[in-house]
Amino acid sequence: MIMSHEPTACRVSRFLAVAVLVAACAPVFAGAAFQQPVQPPPGYERVTGSQEALPAAPFLVAAYAVIWVVLVVYLWSIWRRLRSVQREVDDLKRRLEGGSKP
Amino acid sequence: MSLMTRVSGPFTVALLVLFTVAPVLVALAPPHPGDPGLEQRIFYYHVPSAMMMFLAAFTCGIASAVYLFKNTRAADRLASAAGELTTIFGLIVLVTGPIWARKRWGHWWEWDARLTLSLLLWMIFLAYLLVRRYGGPGSAKLASAVALFGMANVPFVYVSVNIWRTLHPQTSYVPSLPPGNRGVFWFAVVAFLLLYSSLLAARTWLEALRDDLEELHLQIDQGET
């Protein structure tokens, strides 16, 4: 007995597409975040000299970029696999229906 | 209307809200009093990713146990989906952690207990996926046993920072967050939880479709013979 997943699979594909769009837009919001100056708490003294040679912003941007790239690529891969399997299921169903006709 | 159809709409809205609002909240969060560097903000995505990695590992392990003992096909589908998610969230953890470490510690990697066990956990679930993919007939059962080993590793990863001397911040870091940072952190956790749930549902659905495909192939083969 074969369950019919056809309409649901389409909805899932659409849902994944929207999720990809959301994930792609998020860095725009995050970009504004990186511009925010950090206000140190009272008593905090910034270390000056060679120990602060590495600026923090590129690391923060890199970390967030990695997260979004991994998630977007993974969402895309699920969407691609869903489409491919759905297409194959449809083809086989057509073959079966065609074969059962007299 | 199937469960997947019913949950995909609300999840899309929730993801839209959470993943556009979360980065803004992270940006506006006050600096951590004891940890005011800009790189500390990596924490808001790194730790929820680690939590989802643990959750996915537990889901995979428990579903694998059910599959091993009850031979339920649905449990195997869930285990397969969760196993893949463990490696995805694990990848995020293992990349964002060293980026933070490079700035904070001055080097990318330290072979301490937390980092090494996290890498081991990720490799166990990578092995789980490889066994499933290339193991041939009966590999689902073998992979389930691998998943149980992976799940057993999770508590060790979690307590490793409290048992052994490590450079990695201890588990007390999250409970000791100031109120301004705590809200942002738990918001990010909810966002990741929704993301995890929706990915798990979509990925499990893919496995269900693959089962349908296999059954259709069987029907065609039987029709031809």
Interface residues (C-beta under 8 A of the other chain):
Chain A: I2 M3 H5 P7 T8 A9 R11 V12 F15 L16 V18 A19 V22 A23 C25 A26 P27 F29 A30 A32 A33 F34 Q36 V38 Q39 P40 P41 Y44 L54 A56 A57 F59 L60 A62 A63 Y64 V66 I67 V70 L71 Y74 L75 I78 R81 L82 V85 Q86 E88 V89 L92 K93 R95 L96 G99
Chain B: S2 M4 T5 S8 G9 F11 T12 L15 L16 F19 T20 A22 P23 V24 V26 A27 L28 P30 P31 P33 P36 G37 L38 E39 R41 I42 Y45 H46 S49 I88 L91 I92 V95 T96 I99 W100 R102 K103 L195 S198 L199 A202 R203 W205 L206 A208 L209 R210 D212 L213 E215 L216 H217 Q219 I220 G223
